[in-house]
Structure formats: structure tokens, C-alpha cells
């Protein structure tokens, strides 16, 4: 049985292929830096609620290079997303989609648009050139390993949303900020192997980046 704290769920949309990271990144030279890391905001804690999408979207706004302090709280984003997502919430008591969360940010004028990754390399290039990304993937464990690595095998405990704010090509990992409190992982953060993230994208997981934001 899935844990209701892990509240990411999303249906595919035939229009998503019209809004992908390569279309934004274009033909510019690839960023070949081995390590990139953006500064993040406060570590959030969704506690027992399946509001991870709201927390992932709020963490996106809080992170550099954007540092958008205004706008709704994590829980407010989540509750608004529940009203506009693609699901019949009478049947599913918690959770929402990354798409709905980002649409809430658009409705508040906090972002202009968003695009989807088609591969891990898209994710790395977007982080390097544009900033952090919101990730909605299967989640397989309540804890990280001692190294900070997030286990990504076995039976999923649910779908989860986190913020990807950096990467290390020498270690083949993407760095994530979770929303399970400061005691999770390494001060609220962890690492996902690039190969595991590639598998999740192929399985229907999503990684979204914001193309523009309006900062007051």
C-alpha cells in the first residue's frame, strides 16, 4: 500500500511533447561543468500530508537564482492544485500532479511557463543553464542511505515530488531537496543516481523546469 505522504500522481498529456527542455535550450553549446549547485531555501516539512507537489513548487520559488519570496505557501499551492488537476478527487484522497502545481504558479503570475525533460541530459543542461527543476517520480524508501543516496529499487511506497537543484557528474548523481524535514537524509537533502533518474523518466516520471519567472 502506498503511503499517503507521497502524493505525486500525473497523467500523460499528448501536448507535453510540444513543451520540452530541448526546445528552450536550443542549439547552444552544452554545459560541460562537472558540478553545479544552486542555493536552496528553507527545508520544508509536509509531515503526514500528501502535499509534496506544493512543497516542491514552493521550494522552486525559494531557490536561487530566483528567490521569489512572495506567493502562496506550500500547502496553499497544493490545495489549489487539487482543484485544477486532472483527477477525480472524490476517489483519491490526497496528492496532485506537478503540472497542476506549476499551473497554480502560473495563475499567480510567479512563472511564465514550464517545460518537460525527455532525458537525464536534458535535466543536467537545464539545471546548469536555467536553474532548479521540479521532479515527480516513484519513491522507494522512507530514508536515504548513509551516503545520502536515495534508494531507487524494489516496490514503490508511492509517487513523490522533490526539487532537483544540482548535480555532480563525477559521482553521477543529481542533488535533491526533499520536504520531509531537516532530519531527512543530509540536512533535508539527498542524491539520486543519474541512471536511476533516467529509468524513472522512461517509466513515466516527470521533471519540469520553469522557462521564465516574473520577480517583483
KEKE-3310 file (N, C-alpha, C; in steps of 0.2 Angstrom, whole numbers, plus 5000, padded with zeros to 4 digits):
npx = (5004:5003:5010:5002:5008:5017:5013:5013:5006:5002:4994:4998:5000:4995:5000:5012:5024:5026:5031:5046:5062:5073:5068:5069:5082:5088:5101:5112:5129:5133:5133:5147:5152:5157:5151:5137:5128:5114:5109:5098:5082:5073:5072:5058:5044:5032:5025:5013:5005:5000:5006:5017:5019:5015:5025:5037:5035:5035:5048:5055:5052:5058:5072:5088:5092:5082:5074:5060:5051:5037:5020:5010:5009:5017:5007:4996:4998:4997:4984:4977:4981:4975:4962:4963:4968:4970:4962:4949:4945:4937:4939:4952:4961:4972:4986:4993:4997:5012:5011:4999:5003:5012:5004:4997:5006:5008:4996:4996:5005:5018:5027:5031:5030:5032:5043:5046:5057:5065:5075:5089:5100:5094:5089:5101:5107:5097:5097:5110:5110:5098:5092:5085:5075:5058:5054:5044:5042:5043:5044:5054:5058:5058:5069:5086:5101:5116:5126:5119:5113:5098:5088:5083:5075:5065:5049:5038:5034:5026:5021:5032:5037:5050:5064:5076:5091:5105:5120:5132:5143:5155:5151:5140:5127:5111:5107:5095:5082:5072:5055:5053:5057:5071:5078:5079:5089:5104:5104:5091:5092:5097:5103:5101:5105:5110:5108:5097:5087:5086:5079:5067:5062:5059:5050:5039:5040:5042:5050:5052:5055:5056:5053:5053:5052:5042:5049:5046)
npy = (4994:5011:5025:5039:5051:5052:5060:5062:5061:5059:5061:5057:5069:5073:5084:5087:5085:5096:5105:5105:5103:5103:5112:5124:5125:5125:5126:5129:5128:5113:5113:5109:5108:5099:5099:5107:5118:5125:5138:5134:5136:5137:5122:5112:5104:5092:5084:5073:5074:5072:5082:5085:5090:5103:5107:5105:5114:5126:5126:5127:5141:5147:5144:5149:5154:5163:5166:5170:5177:5180:5175:5160:5149:5133:5123:5130:5131:5117:5114:5122:5117:5104:5107:5110:5100:5085:5075:5065:5069:5064:5051:5049:5052:5061:5070:5076:5083:5087:5096:5102:5109:5118:5125:5132:5141:5148:5154:5163:5172:5170:5162:5161:5150:5132:5118:5101:5087:5076:5067:5062:5070:5081:5086:5089:5099:5109:5112:5117:5128:5135:5134:5126:5111:5104:5088:5074:5058:5040:5034:5025:5022:5026:5032:5039:5032:5030:5037:5047:5044:5041:5027:5018:5006:4991:4989:5003:5015:5025:5039:5053:5071:5081:5094:5096:5102:5103:5095:5081:5076:5068:5060:5055:5059:5067:5081:5083:5092:5088:5086:5082:5087:5093:5083:5073:5063:5071:5084:5087:5085:5075:5062:5057:5044:5046:5037:5030:5040:5042:5030:5032:5043:5036:5028:5035:5045:5063:5078:5094:5111:5128:5141:5155:5168:5180:5192:5202)
npz = (5000:4996:5004:5010:5012:5001:4988:4974:4958:4941:4925:4908:4895:4879:4873:4879:4873:4865:4873:4878:4886:4877:4867:4873:4877:4865:4852:4858:4865:4874:4892:4901:4913:4928:4941:4947:4957:4965:4976:4989:4998:5013:5022:5020:5028:5025:5033:5038:5027:5010:5002:4994:4981:4981:4991:4983:4973:4980:4985:4974:4970:4981:4979:4973:4956:4958:4970:4974:4985:4988:4986:4986:5000:5003:5006:5002:4988:4985:4989:4980:4968:4969:4965:4952:4945:4935:4940:4948:4963:4972:4973:4975:4990:4992:4986:4970:4954:4946:4935:4938:4950:4945:4936:4945:4950:4938:4937:4948:4943:4945:4938:4920:4911:4908:4905:4900:4904:4893:4894:4905:4902:4897:4909:4917:4908:4909:4923:4924:4915:4917:4930:4946:4946:4946:4951:4949:4954:4956:4972:4983:4996:5014:5019:5016:5011:5021:5014:5009:4997:4988:4989:4975:4971:4970:4977:4975:4987:4984:4974:4973:4975:4973:4974:4962:4963:4959:4952:4951:4940:4942:4952:4947:4950:4954:4964:4977:4985:4998:5006:5019:5031:5041:5047:5037:5027:5022:5030:5026:5013:4998:4986:4970:4959:4942:4933:4938:4939:4925:4922:4929:4922:4910:4914:4916:4925:4929:4925:4927:4921:4924:4913:4912:4925:4934:4943:4957)
capx = (5000:5007:5010:4998:5013:5020:5007:5013:5002:5001:4993:5001:4996:4998:5003:5018:5030:5026:5034:5051:5068:5077:5066:5071:5089:5091:5107:5118:5134:5132:5137:5151:5154:5156:5147:5133:5123:5111:5107:5091:5079:5072:5070:5051:5041:5025:5023:5009:5000:5002:5007:5024:5020:5015:5032:5042:5034:5037:5055:5057:5052:5063:5079:5092:5093:5075:5072:5054:5048:5030:5016:5006:5013:5017:5001:4991:4999:4995:4976:4974:4982:4970:4956:4963:4972:4967:4960:4943:4947:4932:4941:4959:4960:4977:4991:4991:5002:5017:5008:4994:5006:5015:4999:4995:5011:5007:4990:4998:5010:5025:5031:5028:5029:5037:5044:5047:5063:5065:5081:5093:5105:5090:5089:5108:5108:5093:5099:5116:5109:5092:5090:5082:5069:5053:5054:5039:5045:5041:5048:5055:5061:5057:5075:5092:5107:5121:5129:5114:5110:5091:5087:5078:5073:5060:5042:5037:5030:5021:5024:5034:5039:5056:5067:5082:5095:5112:5122:5139:5145:5160:5148:5134:5121:5108:5106:5088:5079:5066:5051:5052:5060:5078:5082:5079:5095:5109:5101:5085:5093:5100:5106:5098:5109:5108:5105:5090:5083:5084:5074:5061:5059:5057:5044:5033:5041:5042:5055:5049:5059:5052:5057:5054:5048:5042:5051:5045)
capy = (5000:5017:5030:5045:5057:5053:5062:5064:5057:5063:5058:5059:5073:5072:5091:5088:5084:5102:5109:5101:5107:5105:5117:5130:5126:5126:5123:5132:5123:5110:5115:5103:5108:5093:5100:5113:5118:5131:5139:5132:5140:5133:5115:5111:5098:5091:5080:5067:5076:5071:5089:5085:5094:5110:5109:5105:5120:5132:5126:5130:5148:5149:5143:5154:5161:5167:5169:5173:5176:5181:5170:5156:5144:5126:5120:5133:5128:5110:5114:5125:5112:5099:5110:5111:5095:5081:5069:5065:5069:5060:5044:5048:5057:5065:5070:5080:5082:5093:5100:5106:5114:5123:5129:5137:5146:5152:5158:5168:5177:5169:5159:5162:5144:5127:5113:5094:5084:5070:5063:5065:5075:5087:5089:5092:5105:5114:5114:5121:5134:5139:5133:5120:5108:5100:5081:5069:5051:5035:5034:5018:5021:5032:5035:5039:5028:5034:5042:5052:5042:5039:5020:5018:5000:4987:4991:5010:5017:5030:5044:5059:5076:5084:5099:5095:5109:5102:5088:5080:5071:5064:5055:5053:5060:5074:5083:5084:5094:5084:5090:5078:5090:5094:5076:5068:5062:5075:5091:5088:5084:5068:5062:5051:5042:5048:5031:5029:5045:5041:5025:5035:5047:5032:5024:5040:5051:5069:5083:5101:5117:5135:5145:5162:5170:5187:5193:5209)
capz = (5000:4996:5009:5008:5011:4994:4984:4967:4953:4935:4919:4902:4891:4872:4872:4883:4868:4862:4878:4881:4888:4871:4863:4877:4877:4858:4849:4862:4867:4880:4898:4902:4920:4932:4947:4948:4963:4966:4983:4991:5003:5020:5021:5022:5030:5023:5039:5036:5021:5003:4998:4991:4975:4984:4994:4978:4969:4984:4986:4967:4971:4986:4977:4968:4955:4958:4976:4974:4992:4988:4983:4991:5004:5000:5007:4998:4981:4985:4989:4974:4963:4969:4962:4945:4942:4930:4944:4952:4970:4976:4973:4978:4995:4993:4980:4964:4948:4945:4930:4942:4954:4941:4933:4950:4950:4933:4939:4952:4939:4948:4932:4914:4908:4910:4900:4902:4902:4889:4896:4911:4900:4897:4916:4918:4905:4911:4929:4923:4912:4919:4937:4948:4942:4950:4949:4951:4952:4960:4978:4985:5003:5018:5021:5012:5013:5025:5010:5006:4991:4988:4986:4969:4968:4974:4977:4977:4993:4982:4970:4977:4972:4976:4970:4959:4962:4957:4950:4951:4935:4944:4956:4943:4954:4954:4971:4978:4992:5000:5010:5025:5037:5041:5049:5032:5023:5024:5032:5022:5005:4996:4980:4966:4954:4936:4929:4941:4936:4918:4922:4931:4916:4905:4917:4916:4930:4926:4928:4924:4923:4923:4907:4914:4930:4935:4950:4959)
cpx = (5004:5005:5007:5003:5016:5014:5007:5010:5001:4999:4996:4997:4999:5001:5010:5024:5031:5030:5040:5057:5072:5075:5068:5078:5092:5097:5113:5123:5132:5136:5141:5154:5152:5151:5144:5128:5120:5109:5100:5088:5078:5070:5063:5049:5034:5021:5019:5005:5004:5003:5014:5024:5020:5022:5037:5041:5036:5045:5058:5057:5057:5070:5082:5091:5087:5073:5066:5050:5040:5027:5013:5011:5013:5011:4996:4992:4996:4987:4973:4975:4977:4963:4956:4967:4967:4963:4953:4945:4943:4935:4948:4959:4966:4981:4988:4997:5006:5014:5003:4997:5009:5010:4996:5000:5010:5001:4991:5003:5017:5030:5027:5026:5033:5037:5046:5054:5061:5070:5085:5098:5101:5090:5096:5109:5103:5095:5106:5115:5103:5091:5087:5076:5064:5053:5048:5041:5042:5046:5048:5057:5059:5063:5081:5097:5112:5125:5125:5111:5103:5090:5081:5076:5068:5053:5041:5033:5025:5025:5026:5037:5045:5059:5074:5086:5102:5113:5129:5140:5150:5157:5142:5128:5118:5106:5098:5087:5073:5061:5048:5055:5068:5082:5082:5086:5101:5106:5095:5086:5096:5102:5103:5103:5106:5105:5098:5085:5081:5079:5067:5058:5056:5050:5038:5034:5042:5047:5053:5054:5055:5057:5058:5050:5048:5043:5050:5051)
cpy = (5006:5022:5036:5051:5058:5054:5064:5059:5062:5059:5061:5064:5073:5079:5092:5088:5091:5107:5105:5105:5108:5111:5124:5131:5127:5123:5126:5126:5120:5113:5109:5103:5101:5093:5107:5112:5125:5132:5138:5137:5135:5126:5114:5105:5097:5087:5074:5068:5074:5077:5090:5090:5101:5112:5109:5112:5126:5132:5128:5138:5151:5149:5149:5150:5165:5170:5173:5172:5177:5175:5165:5151:5137:5123:5123:5131:5121:5110:5117:5120:5106:5101:5110:5105:5090:5075:5070:5064:5066:5053:5043:5054:5062:5065:5075:5080:5088:5098:5105:5111:5119:5128:5134:5142:5151:5157:5164:5173:5176:5166:5161:5155:5139:5122:5106:5091:5078:5065:5066:5070:5082:5090:5092:5099:5111:5117:5119:5128:5139:5139:5127:5118:5105:5093:5077:5062:5046:5035:5027:5016:5027:5036:5035:5034:5033:5039:5047:5050:5039:5032:5021:5011:4996:4990:4998:5010:5022:5034:5050:5065:5080:5089:5096:5101:5109:5095:5088:5075:5066:5058:5052:5053:5067:5075:5085:5087:5091:5089:5086:5080:5089:5087:5071:5068:5067:5082:5092:5086:5077:5068:5056:5050:5044:5042:5029:5034:5044:5035:5028:5039:5042:5028:5029:5045:5057:5074:5089:5106:5123:5139:5152:5163:5177:5188:5201:5212)
cpz = (5000:5002:5007:5008:5005:4989:4977:4963:4947:4929:4913:4898:4884:4870:4875:4878:4864:4867:4881:4882:4882:4867:4867:4876:4870:4857:4853:4864:4873:4886:4900:4909:4924:4937:4946:4954:4964:4974:4984:4997:5009:5018:5024:5024:5029:5029:5036:5030:5015:4999:4995:4985:4977:4987:4988:4974:4973:4985:4979:4968:4976:4984:4973:4961:4956:4964:4977:4981:4992:4985:4988:4995:5001:5000:5003:4991:4980:4985:4983:4968:4963:4966:4955:4941:4938:4934:4947:4959:4974:4977:4976:4983:4995:4987:4975:4959:4949:4940:4934:4946:4950:4938:4939:4951:4944:4934:4943:4949:4942:4943:4926:4910:4910:4905:4903:4900:4898:4891:4902:4908:4899:4904:4918:4915:4907:4918:4928:4920:4914:4927:4939:4944:4947:4947:4952:4949:4957:4966:4981:4993:5007:5020:5015:5015:5017:5021:5007:5000:4992:4985:4981:4966:4973:4973:4979:4983:4990:4977:4974:4973:4976:4971:4968:4959:4961:4954:4951:4946:4937:4948:4953:4947:4953:4962:4972:4985:4993:5004:5016:5031:5037:5043:5043:5028:5026:5024:5027:5015:5004:4989:4976:4960:4947:4932:4932:4939:4929:4918:4924:4925:4911:4907:4918:4922:4926:4929:4924:4926:4921:4918:4909:4921:4931:4942:4952:4963)
residu = (UNK:UNK:UNK:UNK:UNK:UNK:UNK:UNK:UNK:UNK:UNK:UNK:UNK:UNK:UNK:UNK:UNK:UNK:UNK:UNK:UNK:UNK:UNK:UNK:UNK:UNK:UNK:UNK:UNK:UNK:UNK:UNK:UNK:UNK:UNK:UNK:UNK:UNK:UNK:UNK:UNK:UNK:UNK:UNK:UNK:UNK:UNK:UNK:UNK:UNK:UNK:UNK:UNK:UNK:UNK:UNK:UNK:UNK:UNK:UNK:UNK:UNK:UNK:UNK:UNK:UNK:UNK:UNK:UNK:UNK:UNK:UNK:UNK:UNK:UNK:UNK:UNK:UNK:UNK:UNK:UNK:UNK:UNK:UNK:UNK:UNK:UNK:UNK:UNK:UNK:UNK:UNK:UNK:UNK:UNK:UNK:UNK:UNK:UNK:UNK:UNK:UNK:UNK:UNK:UNK:UNK:UNK:UNK:UNK:UNK:UNK:UNK:UNK:UNK:UNK:UNK:UNK:UNK:UNK:UNK:UNK:UNK:UNK:UNK:UNK:UNK:UNK:UNK:UNK:UNK:UNK:UNK:UNK:UNK:UNK:UNK:UNK:UNK:UNK:UNK:UNK:UNK:UNK:UNK:UNK:UNK:UNK:UNK:UNK:UNK:UNK:UNK:UNK:UNK:UNK:UNK:UNK:UNK:UNK:UNK:UNK:UNK:UNK:UNK:UNK:UNK:UNK:UNK:UNK:UNK:UNK:UNK:UNK:UNK:UNK:UNK:UNK:UNK:UNK:UNK:UNK:UNK:UNK:UNK:UNK:UNK:UNK:UNK:UNK:UNK:UNK:UNK:UNK:UNK:UNK:UNK:UNK:UNK:UNK:UNK:UNK:UNK:UNK:UNK:UNK:UNK:UNK:UNK:UNK:UNK:UNK:UNK:UNK:UNK:UNK:UNK)
# end
